[in-house]
Amino acid sequence: MDKIQKILDKLTKKKRKQIMEIWQKITDNDVANLKPKKLTGFNNYYRVRIGKIRLVFKTENNKNILINIDYRKDVYKNL
């Protein structure tokens, strides 16, 4: 089981649904209204904030690829 699936399994249904909707927007390149922030020290890496949870994705060839979903304290450790 991958790390993203473990995090999603720990969340409530409401929060999981919210994250899945945002994940879909990220993969569809519809991130303008999500207010992504560029991560310093990384090329083409961005994050979207949902409360204490962060979704980190990178842009490659005009496609967004989800890298990690985790709580704020742990999400940046393994980038």
N, CA, C and O atoms as a printed pandas DataFrame, in Angstrom:
     atom_number atom_name residue_name chain_id  residue_number  x_coord  y_coord  z_coord
0              1         N          MET        A               1    0.853   -1.182    0.000
1              2        CA          MET        A               1    0.000    0.000    0.000
2              3         C          MET        A               1    0.891    1.234    0.000
3              4         O          MET        A               1    1.827    1.328    0.793
4              5         N          ASP        A               2    0.605    2.169   -0.877
5              6        CA          ASP        A               2    1.448    3.353   -0.950
6              7         C          ASP        A               2    1.085    4.379    0.121
7              8         O          ASP        A               2    0.034    4.298    0.756
8              9         N          LYS        A               3    1.966    5.324    0.297
9             10        CA          LYS        A               3    1.840    6.316    1.363
10            11         C          LYS        A               3    0.590    7.193    1.216
11            12         O          LYS        A               3   -0.058    7.525    2.209
12            13         N          ILE        A               4    0.261    7.561   -0.009
13            14        CA          ILE        A               4   -0.914    8.406   -0.227
14            15         C          ILE        A               4   -2.186    7.674    0.190
15            16         O          ILE        A               4   -3.069    8.267    0.809
16            17         N          GLN        A               5   -2.282    6.402   -0.143
17            18        CA          GLN        A               5   -3.461    5.626    0.217
18            19         C          GLN        A               5   -3.579    5.480    1.732
19            20         O          GLN        A               5   -4.690    5.504    2.262
20            21         N          LYS        A               6   -2.466    5.330    2.437
21            22        CA          LYS        A               6   -2.489    5.231    3.904
22            23         C          LYS        A               6   -3.047    6.499    4.532
23            24         O          LYS        A               6   -3.854    6.440    5.460
24            25         N          ILE        A               7   -2.617    7.637    4.026
25            26        CA          ILE        A               7   -3.112    8.907    4.553
26            27         C          ILE        A               7   -4.600    9.049    4.284
27            28         O          ILE        A               7   -5.354    9.462    5.166
28            29         N          LEU        A               8   -5.031    8.712    3.076
29            30        CA          LEU        A               8   -6.456    8.825    2.735
30            31         C          LEU        A               8   -7.312    7.899    3.598
31            32         O          LEU        A               8   -8.432    8.259    3.959
32            33         N          ASP        A               9   -6.807    6.726    3.929
33            34        CA          ASP        A               9   -7.561    5.790    4.754
34            35         C          ASP        A               9   -7.766    6.300    6.174
35            36         O          ASP        A               9   -8.745    5.930    6.822
36            37         N          LYS        A              10   -6.878    7.129    6.664
37            38        CA          LYS        A              10   -6.967    7.649    8.029
38            39         C          LYS        A              10   -7.964    8.802    8.166
39            40         O          LYS        A              10   -8.376    9.144    9.274
40            41         N          LEU        A              11   -8.346    9.393    7.043
41            42        CA          LEU        A              11   -9.198   10.579    7.075
42            43         C          LEU        A              11  -10.676   10.219    7.146
43            44         O          LEU        A              11  -11.079    9.094    6.851
44            45         N          THR        A              12  -11.472   11.208    7.545
45            46        CA          THR        A              12  -12.918   11.028    7.545
46            47         C          THR        A              12  -13.428   11.044    6.105
47            48         O          THR        A              12  -12.728   11.499    5.200
48            49         N          LYS        A              13  -14.641   10.549    5.895
49            50        CA          LYS        A              13  -15.206   10.509    4.550
50            51         C          LYS        A              13  -15.319   11.902    3.946
51            52         O          LYS        A              13  -15.046   12.100    2.762
52            53         N          LYS        A              14  -15.720   12.856    4.762
53            54        CA          LYS        A              14  -15.892   14.225    4.279
54            55         C          LYS        A              14  -14.564   14.809    3.810
55            56         O          LYS        A              14  -14.491   15.397    2.731
56            57         N          LYS        A              15  -13.523   14.652    4.609
57            58        CA          LYS        A              15  -12.205   15.187    4.264
58            59         C          LYS        A              15  -11.616   14.434    3.067
59            60         O          LYS        A              15  -10.977   15.040    2.207
60            61         N          ARG        A              16  -11.830   13.117    3.010
61            62        CA          ARG        A              16  -11.341   12.302    1.892
62            63         C          ARG        A              16  -12.007   12.749    0.581
63            64         O          ARG        A              16  -11.343   12.850   -0.451
64            65         N          LYS        A              17  -13.306   13.012    0.627
65            66        CA          LYS        A              17  -14.024   13.459   -0.566
66            67         C          LYS        A              17  -13.492   14.813   -1.026
67            68         O          LYS        A              17  -13.307   15.045   -2.221
68            69         N          GLN        A              18  -13.252   15.695   -0.075
69            70        CA          GLN        A              18  -12.727   17.024   -0.384
70            71         C          GLN        A              18  -11.348   16.910   -1.051
71            72         O          GLN        A              18  -11.075   17.599   -2.033
72            73         N          ILE        A              19  -10.493   16.050   -0.524
73            74        CA          ILE        A              19   -9.154   15.871   -1.083
74            75         C          ILE        A              19   -9.224   15.248   -2.468
75            76         O          ILE        A              19   -8.474   15.642   -3.362
76            77         N          MET        A              20  -10.107   14.286   -2.658
77            78        CA          MET        A              20  -10.237   13.641   -3.966
78            79         C          MET        A              20  -10.713   14.630   -5.029
79            80         O          MET        A              20  -10.278   14.559   -6.178
80            81         N          GLU        A              21  -11.602   15.551   -4.654
81            82        CA          GLU        A              21  -12.056   16.583   -5.586
82            83         C          GLU        A              21  -10.909   17.512   -5.975
83            84         O          GLU        A              21  -10.767   17.875   -7.143
84            85         N          ILE        A              22  -10.105   17.887   -5.007
85            86        CA          ILE        A              22   -8.966   18.762   -5.288
86            87         C          ILE        A              22   -7.915   18.017   -6.102
87            88         O          ILE        A              22   -7.300   18.598   -6.997
88            89         N          TRP        A              23   -7.705   16.751   -5.803
89            90        CA          TRP        A              23   -6.774   15.920   -6.558
90            91         C          TRP        A              23   -7.202   15.871   -8.029
91            92         O          TRP        A              23   -6.363   15.961   -8.926
92            93         N          GLN        A              24   -8.485   15.732   -8.268
93            94        CA          GLN        A              24   -9.002   15.700   -9.637
94            95         C          GLN        A              24   -8.751   17.028  -10.340
95            96         O          GLN        A              24   -8.392   17.047  -11.518
96            97         N          LYS        A              25   -8.939   18.141   -9.628
97            98        CA          LYS        A              25   -8.675   19.452  -10.214
98            99         C          LYS        A              25   -7.200   19.609  -10.561
99           100         O          LYS        A              25   -6.856   20.186  -11.593
100          101         N          ILE        A              26   -6.327   19.091   -9.691
101          102        CA          ILE        A              26   -4.888   19.172   -9.942
102          103         C          ILE        A              26   -4.530   18.384  -11.204
103          104         O          ILE        A              26   -3.780   18.877  -12.047
104          105         N          THR        A              27   -5.050   17.184  -11.338
105          106        CA          THR        A              27   -4.721   16.377  -12.517
106          107         C          THR        A              27   -5.351   16.933  -13.794
107          108         O          THR        A              27   -4.848   16.675  -14.888
108          109         N          ASP        A              28   -6.447   17.693  -13.671
109          110        CA          ASP        A              28   -7.082   18.317  -14.831
110          111         C          ASP        A              28   -6.505   19.696  -15.154
111          112         O          ASP        A              28   -7.027   20.387  -16.028
112          113         N          ASN        A              29   -5.439   20.108  -14.466
113          114        CA          ASN        A              29   -4.793   21.413  -14.634
114          115         C          ASN        A              29   -5.745   22.577  -14.362
115          116         O          ASN        A              29   -5.644   23.624  -15.003
116          117         N          ASP        A              30   -6.651   22.403  -13.433
117          118        CA          ASP        A              30   -7.599   23.453  -13.046
118          119         C          ASP        A              30   -7.243   23.932  -11.635
119          120         O          ASP        A              30   -8.042   23.808  -10.708
120          121         N          VAL        A              31   -6.024   24.483  -11.487
121          122        CA          VAL        A              31   -5.532   24.842  -10.159
122          123         C          VAL        A              31   -5.571   26.327   -9.861
123          124         O          VAL        A              31   -5.170   26.740   -8.773
124          125         N          ALA        A              32   -6.036   27.135  -10.781
125          126        CA          ALA        A              32   -6.013   28.588  -10.592
126          127         C          ALA        A              32   -6.801   29.017   -9.362
127          128         O          ALA        A              32   -6.347   29.892   -8.624
128          129         N          ASN        A              33   -7.964   28.429   -9.121
129          130        CA          ASN        A              33   -8.779   28.830   -7.975
130          131         C          ASN        A              33   -8.388   28.104   -6.686
131          132         O          ASN        A              33   -8.969   28.378   -5.635
132          133         N          LEU        A              34   -7.419   27.186   -6.740
133          134        CA          LEU        A              34   -6.957   26.485   -5.536
134          135         C          LEU        A              34   -5.858   27.251   -4.808
135          136         O          LEU        A              34   -5.482   26.890   -3.694
136          137         N          LYS        A              35   -5.351   28.290   -5.423
137          138        CA          LYS        A              35   -4.286   29.119   -4.863
138          139         C          LYS        A              35   -3.047   28.299   -4.513
139          140         O          LYS        A              35   -2.643   28.271   -3.351
140          141         N          PRO        A              36   -2.438   27.635   -5.485
141          142        CA          PRO        A              36   -1.225   26.865   -5.185
142          143         C          PRO        A              36   -0.061   27.798   -4.888
143          144         O          PRO        A              36    0.024   28.898   -5.434
144          145         N          LYS        A              37    0.831   27.347   -4.019
145          146        CA          LYS        A              37    2.028   28.120   -3.701
146          147         C          LYS        A              37    3.241   27.343   -4.183
147          148         O          LYS        A              37    3.319   26.126   -4.017
148          149         N          LYS        A              38    4.173   28.048   -4.773
149          150        CA          LYS        A              38    5.398   27.429   -5.244
150          151         C          LYS        A              38    6.291   27.137   -4.044
151          152         O          LYS        A              38    6.450   27.978   -3.160
152          153         N          LEU        A              39    6.875   25.937   -4.019
153          154        CA          LEU        A              39    7.775   25.572   -2.933
154          155         C          LEU        A              39    9.158   26.138   -3.225
155          156         O          LEU        A              39    9.684   25.970   -4.325
156          157         N          THR        A              40    9.739   26.800   -2.250
157          158        CA          THR        A              40   11.068   27.363   -2.442
158          159         C          THR        A              40   12.098   26.250   -2.441
159          160         O          THR        A              40   11.991   25.284   -1.685
160          161         N          GLY        A              41   13.084   26.397   -3.286
161          162        CA          GLY        A              41   14.144   25.408   -3.374
162          163         C          GLY        A              41   13.846   24.271   -4.326
163          164         O          GLY        A              41   14.690   23.394   -4.510
164          165         N          PHE        A              42   12.687   24.255   -4.931
165          166        CA          PHE        A              42   12.306   23.202   -5.871
166          167         C          PHE        A              42   11.815   23.852   -7.168
167          168         O          PHE        A              42   11.112   24.862   -7.141
168          169         N          ASN        A              43   12.189   23.269   -8.279
169          170        CA          ASN        A              43   11.671   23.741   -9.568
170          171         C          ASN        A              43   10.357   23.034   -9.851
171          172         O          ASN        A              43   10.272   21.808   -9.783
172          173         N          ASN        A              44    9.336   23.816  -10.168
173          174        CA          ASN        A              44    8.035   23.296  -10.591
174          175         C          ASN        A              44    7.314   22.472   -9.534
175          176         O          ASN        A              44    6.491   21.631   -9.893
176          177         N          TYR        A              45    7.584   22.673   -8.258
177          178        CA          TYR        A              45    6.855   21.998   -7.187
178          179         C          TYR        A              45    5.927   23.008   -6.526
179          180         O          TYR        A              45    6.326   24.135   -6.234
180          181         N          TYR        A              46    4.680   22.592   -6.293
181          182        CA          TYR        A              46    3.673   23.466   -5.698
182          183         C          TYR        A              46    2.934   22.712   -4.607
183          184         O          TYR        A              46    2.984   21.484   -4.533
184          185         N          ARG        A              47    2.249   23.469   -3.764
185          186        CA          ARG        A              47    1.432   22.838   -2.736
186          187         C          ARG        A              47    0.083   23.525   -2.659
187          188         O          ARG        A              47   -0.045   24.721   -2.920
188          189         N          VAL        A              48   -0.928   22.735   -2.293
189          190        CA          VAL        A              48   -2.269   23.240   -2.048
190          191         C          VAL        A              48   -2.604   22.888   -0.612
191          192         O          VAL        A              48   -2.382   21.759   -0.175
192          193         N          ARG        A              49   -3.132   23.840    0.115
193          194        CA          ARG        A              49   -3.428   23.670    1.528
194          195         C          ARG        A              49   -4.907   23.381    1.729
195          196         O          ARG        A              49   -5.771   24.053    1.165
196          197         N          ILE        A              50   -5.182   22.355    2.553
197          198        CA          ILE        A              50   -6.548   22.028    2.973
198          199         C          ILE        A              50   -6.488   21.836    4.485
199          200         O          ILE        A              50   -6.267   20.723    4.963
200          201         N          GLY        A              51   -6.679   22.897    5.222
201          202        CA          GLY        A              51   -6.552   22.803    6.672
202          203         C          GLY        A              51   -5.129   22.446    7.051
203          204         O          GLY        A              51   -4.194   23.163    6.695
204          205         N          LYS        A              52   -4.952   21.343    7.774
205          206        CA          LYS        A              52   -3.625   20.886    8.175
206          207         C          LYS        A              52   -2.993   19.942    7.157
207          208         O          LYS        A              52   -1.849   19.520    7.325
208          209         N          ILE        A              53   -3.725   19.616    6.116
209          210        CA          ILE        A              53   -3.229   18.679    5.107
210          211         C          ILE        A              53   -2.718   19.452    3.903
211          212         O          ILE        A              53   -3.309   20.452    3.495
212          213         N          ARG        A              54   -1.601   18.971    3.331
213          214        CA          ARG        A              54   -1.014   19.596    2.153
214          215         C          ARG        A              54   -0.953   18.576    1.016
215          216         O          ARG        A              54   -0.625   17.410    1.234
216          217         N          LEU        A              55   -1.267   19.021   -0.185
217          218        CA          LEU        A              55   -1.115   18.228   -1.394
218          219         C          LEU        A              55    0.039   18.843   -2.169
219          220         O          LEU        A              55   -0.031   20.007   -2.562
220          221         N          VAL        A              56    1.084   18.089   -2.390
221          222        CA          VAL        A              56    2.256   18.574   -3.111
222          223         C          VAL        A              56    2.231   17.955   -4.505
223          224         O          VAL        A              56    2.075   16.743   -4.658
224          225         N          PHE        A              57    2.386   18.791   -5.504
225          226        CA          PHE        A              57    2.421   18.301   -6.871
226          227         C          PHE        A              57    3.486   19.029   -7.655
227          228         O          PHE        A              57    3.930   20.110   -7.270
228          229         N          LYS        A              58    3.896   18.424   -8.767
229          230        CA          LYS        A              58    4.869   19.075   -9.634
230          231         C          LYS        A              58    4.278   19.207  -11.025
231          232         O          LYS        A              58    3.417   18.424  -11.428
232          233         N          THR        A              59    4.751   20.210  -11.752
233          234        CA          THR        A              59    4.320   20.460  -13.108
234          235         C          THR        A              59    5.413   19.992  -14.043
235          236         O          THR        A              59    6.566   20.408  -13.925
236          237         N          GLU        A              60    5.047   19.121  -14.976
237          238        CA          GLU        A              60    6.008   18.557  -15.911
238          239         C          GLU        A              60    5.339   18.419  -17.268
239          240         O          GLU        A              60    4.345   17.703  -17.393
240          241         N          ASN        A              61    5.860   19.085  -18.281
241          242        CA          ASN        A              61    5.289   19.052  -19.631
242          243         C          ASN        A              61    3.813   19.428  -19.638
243          244         O          ASN        A              61    3.000   18.761  -20.277
244          245         N          ASN        A              62    3.473   20.492  -18.931
245          246        CA          ASN        A              62    2.096   20.986  -18.819
246          247         C          ASN        A              62    1.136   19.975  -18.210
247          248         O          ASN        A              62   -0.068   20.043  -18.453
248          249         N          LYS        A              63    1.647   19.052  -17.432
249          250        CA          LYS        A              63    0.827   18.095  -16.684
250          251         C          LYS        A              63    1.191   18.221  -15.215
251          252         O          LYS        A              63    2.351   18.441  -14.868
252          253         N          ASN        A              64    0.197   18.080  -14.362
253          254        CA          ASN        A              64    0.436   18.108  -12.923
254          255         C          ASN        A              64    0.464   16.677  -12.409
255          256         O          ASN        A              64   -0.410   15.872  -12.728
256          257         N          ILE        A              65    1.486   16.369  -11.605
257          258        CA          ILE        A              65    1.665   15.036  -11.048
258          259         C          ILE        A              65    1.671   15.154   -9.527
259          260         O          ILE        A              65    2.496   15.871   -8.962
260          261         N          LEU        A              66    0.757   14.456   -8.867
261          262        CA          LEU        A              66    0.689   14.484   -7.415
262          263         C          LEU        A              66    1.884   13.739   -6.837
263          264         O          LEU        A              66    2.161   12.604   -7.225
264          265         N          ILE        A              67    2.588   14.376   -5.914
265          266        CA          ILE        A              67    3.783   13.797   -5.311
266          267         C          ILE        A              67    3.481   13.231   -3.929
267          268         O          ILE        A              67    3.882   12.112   -3.609
268          269         N          ASN        A              68    2.767   14.014   -3.105
269          270        CA          ASN        A              68    2.564   13.600   -1.722
270          271         C          ASN        A              68    1.324   14.275   -1.141
271          272         O          ASN        A              68    0.984   15.406   -1.491
272          273         N          ILE        A              69    0.663   13.552   -0.248
273          274        CA          ILE        A              69   -0.424   14.083    0.573
274          275         C          ILE        A              69   -0.073   13.710    2.003
275          276         O          ILE        A              69    0.156   12.540    2.310
276          277         N          ASP        A              70   -0.032   14.702    2.869
277          278        CA          ASP        A              70    0.277   14.399    4.267
278          279         C          ASP        A              70   -0.051   15.619    5.115
279          280         O          ASP        A              70   -0.400   16.681    4.599
280          281         N          TYR        A              71    0.068   15.447    6.413
281          282        CA          TYR        A              71   -0.124   16.557    7.329
282          283         C          TYR        A              71    1.047   17.518    7.218
283          284         O          TYR        A              71    2.140   17.138    6.796
284          285         N          ARG        A              72    0.812   18.747    7.596
285          286        CA          ARG        A              72    1.786   19.828    7.442
286          287         C          ARG        A              72    3.149   19.476    8.016
287          288         O          ARG        A              72    4.174   19.799    7.415
288          289         N          LYS        A              73    3.176   18.831    9.150
289          290        CA          LYS        A              73    4.456   18.559    9.817
290          291         C          LYS        A              73    5.303   17.516    9.096
291          292         O          LYS        A              73    6.519   17.489    9.281
292          293         N          ASP        A              74    4.693   16.657    8.278
293          294        CA          ASP        A              74    5.423   15.551    7.657
294          295         C          ASP        A              74    5.547   15.623    6.141
295          296         O          ASP        A              74    6.345   14.884    5.564
296          297         N          VAL        A              75    4.796   16.473    5.488
297          298        CA          VAL        A              75    4.700   16.432    4.038
298          299         C          VAL        A              75    6.001   16.793    3.340
299          300         O          VAL        A              75    6.269   16.264    2.262
300          301         N          TYR        A              76    6.815   17.662    3.902
301          302        CA          TYR        A              76    8.003   18.142    3.220
302          303         C          TYR        A              76    9.242   17.313    3.517
303          304         O          TYR        A              76   10.291   17.575    2.929
304          305         N          LYS        A              77    9.169   16.339    4.390
305          306        CA          LYS        A              77   10.338   15.569    4.811
306          307         C          LYS        A              77   10.940   14.706    3.697
307          308         O          LYS        A              77   12.162   14.571    3.620
308          309         N          ASN        A              78   10.114   14.129    2.844
309          310        CA          ASN        A              78   10.614   13.171    1.858
310          311         C          ASN        A              78   10.510   13.658    0.420
311          312         O          ASN        A              78   10.277   12.857   -0.485
312          313         N          LEU        A              79   10.676   14.951    0.197
313          314        CA          LEU        A              79   10.598   15.468   -1.168
314          315         C          LEU        A              79   11.918   15.372   -1.867
315          316         O          LEU        A              79   12.032   15.763   -3.028
